Amino acid sequence: MLITHNVMNIKDRNILITGANRGIGKTLTESYLEQGAAKIYAAVRNPESVAPMVDQFGDRVVAIALDLTDPDSIQAAATRAADVDIVINNGGVLTNTNLLDADALESFQFEIDVNVYGLVRVAQAFAPVLKKNGGGALVQLNSVASVKAFAAFGSYAASKAAAYSVTQSLRDLLKEQGTLVVSVHPGPIATEMASAGGFDEIAEPPSLVADAIRDALESGSFHTFPDTMAKQVEAEYRNFATNIVDVDLLEG
């Protein structure tokens, strides 16, 4: 049976974005405010880093302290952002560690804690809030590395593969309360993270991610692949996603 989804839009919505102070998160914040979002909760480890956006957009940007490794801070953010309609878990880490490096397991543990456990913590804290507010949407920034490993940063790819699996489970769990779940799979995007990974020459604008998320919310799509590399992966992955990931195999 095909898994169906609700639809959402950006205009007049209250949106919480983790990692909103730079990179993709900053672009999401600015783009969605320009497109008519009512309010953005900028959920970051250091709320003072959001000050320039507060100066620019006034009280439409609300800085909230949130650390994906700290369950108490996530729960406090969910309590404060009690009117949120869309939660975008954009925050994540990349250590550029290959699995034969001496510190591979330490790096892997850190990436799992942020990229995987952080997602679960966000979902547990915000699912009741979204339900109370009519369902809303939970958007997870995964990666093309969630379906294709890259040896140069193997622990990151493995953490994103795990996060993608978690995202699929959350989609099925949250559909009962009317919450749309979106899994975003960017390739190299022009951010500090991409630069650290050596992707400057092929990285594309973060605005592609903002547009892709908006379109996925409006269409009720689970997967979205924003950029050139991502679309290359999508072209080959689409058949599997359509016939396996997007169906309920347990219902025959």
Solvent accessible surface area in square Angstrom, and as a share of the most:
residue,aa,sasa,rsa
1,M,138,0.62
2,L,113,0.56
3,I,13,0.06
4,T,105,0.61
5,H,55,0.24
6,N,72,0.37
7,V,93,0.53
8,M,20,0.09
9,N,66,0.34
10,I,4,0.02
11,K,127,0.54
12,D,98,0.51
13,R,71,0.26
14,N,26,0.13
15,I,0,0.00
16,L,0,0.00
17,I,0,0.00
18,T,1,0.01
19,G,23,0.22
20,A,0,0.00
21,N,46,0.24
22,R,136,0.50
23,G,28,0.26
24,I,26,0.13
25,G,0,0.00
26,K,76,0.32
27,T,31,0.18
28,L,0,0.00
29,T,0,0.00
30,E,43,0.19
31,S,19,0.12
32,Y,0,0.00
33,L,3,0.02
34,E,131,0.59
35,Q,62,0.28
36,G,23,0.22
37,A,1,0.00
38,A,46,0.36
39,K,45,0.19
40,I,0,0.00
41,Y,10,0.04
42,A,0,0.00
43,A,1,0.00
44,V,4,0.02
45,R,172,0.63
46,N,80,0.41
47,P,48,0.30
48,E,142,0.64
49,S,44,0.28
50,V,1,0.00
51,A,48,0.37
52,P,89,0.56
53,M,6,0.03
54,V,52,0.30
55,D,122,0.63
56,Q,116,0.52
57,F,33,0.14
58,G,32,0.31
59,D,125,0.65
60,R,82,0.30
61,V,5,0.03
62,V,30,0.17
63,A,25,0.19
64,I,5,0.03
65,A,54,0.42
66,L,6,0.03
67,D,43,0.22
68,L,15,0.08
69,T,49,0.28
70,D,56,0.29
71,P,73,0.46
72,D,115,0.60
73,S,21,0.13
74,I,1,0.00
75,Q,95,0.42
76,A,61,0.48
77,A,1,0.01
78,A,1,0.01
79,T,98,0.57
80,R,141,0.51
81,A,0,0.00
82,A,45,0.35
83,D,56,0.29
84,V,0,0.00
85,D,23,0.12
86,I,0,0.00
87,V,0,0.00
88,I,0,0.00
89,N,2,0.01
90,N,24,0.12
91,G,14,0.13
92,G,27,0.26
93,V,28,0.16
94,L,36,0.18
95,T,42,0.24
96,N,58,0.30
97,T,7,0.04
98,N,53,0.27
99,L,101,0.50
100,L,172,0.86
101,D,54,0.28
102,A,120,0.93
103,D,69,0.36
104,A,6,0.05
105,L,145,0.72
106,E,128,0.58
107,S,13,0.08
108,F,56,0.23
109,Q,135,0.60
110,F,94,0.39
111,E,0,0.00
112,I,35,0.18
113,D,36,0.19
114,V,9,0.05
115,N,4,0.02
116,V,11,0.07
117,Y,111,0.42
118,G,0,0.00
119,L,0,0.00
120,V,50,0.29
121,R,50,0.18
122,V,0,0.00
123,A,5,0.04
124,Q,129,0.58
125,A,8,0.06
126,F,1,0.00
127,A,18,0.14
128,P,82,0.51
129,V,17,0.09
130,L,2,0.01
131,K,127,0.54
132,K,138,0.58
133,N,50,0.26
134,G,66,0.64
135,G,0,0.00
136,G,10,0.09
137,A,0,0.00
138,L,3,0.02
139,V,0,0.00
140,Q,3,0.01
141,L,9,0.05
142,N,6,0.03
143,S,11,0.07
144,V,6,0.03
145,A,4,0.03
146,S,9,0.06
147,V,49,0.28
148,K,113,0.48
149,A,71,0.55
150,F,54,0.23
151,A,89,0.69
152,A,70,0.54
153,F,17,0.07
154,G,8,0.08
155,S,0,0.00
156,Y,19,0.07
157,A,2,0.02
158,A,38,0.30
159,S,0,0.00
160,K,9,0.04
161,A,43,0.33
162,A,34,0.27
163,A,0,0.00
164,Y,11,0.04
165,S,62,0.40
166,V,32,0.19
167,T,1,0.00
168,Q,43,0.19
169,S,59,0.38
170,L,20,0.10
171,R,9,0.03
172,D,56,0.29
173,L,126,0.63
174,L,14,0.07
175,K,79,0.33
176,E,147,0.66
177,Q,41,0.18
178,G,20,0.19
179,T,5,0.03
180,L,3,0.01
181,V,1,0.01
182,V,0,0.00
183,S,0,0.00
184,V,0,0.00
185,H,0,0.00
186,P,10,0.06
187,G,12,0.12
188,P,13,0.08
189,I,7,0.03
190,A,56,0.44
191,T,28,0.16
192,E,114,0.51
193,M,71,0.32
194,A,11,0.08
195,S,53,0.34
196,A,71,0.55
197,G,23,0.22
198,G,64,0.61
199,F,48,0.20
200,D,94,0.49
201,E,177,0.79
202,I,97,0.49
203,A,23,0.18
204,E,44,0.20
205,P,74,0.46
206,P,24,0.15
207,S,51,0.33
208,L,59,0.29
209,V,0,0.00
210,A,1,0.01
211,D,53,0.28
212,A,14,0.11
213,I,0,0.00
214,R,64,0.23
215,D,70,0.36
216,A,4,0.03
217,L,0,0.00
218,E,89,0.40
219,S,73,0.47
220,G,6,0.06
221,S,41,0.27
222,F,5,0.02
223,H,28,0.13
224,T,17,0.10
225,F,9,0.04
226,P,8,0.05
227,D,2,0.01
228,T,96,0.56
229,M,51,0.23
230,A,0,0.00
231,K,110,0.47
232,Q,127,0.56
233,V,30,0.17
234,E,44,0.20
235,A,56,0.43
236,E,148,0.66
237,Y,35,0.13
238,R,130,0.47
239,N,109,0.56
240,F,103,0.43
241,A,7,0.05
242,T,68,0.39
243,N,79,0.40
244,I,71,0.36
245,V,10,0.06
246,D,27,0.14
247,V,34,0.20
248,D,32,0.17
249,L,113,0.56
250,L,173,0.86
251,E,102,0.46
252,G,101,0.98
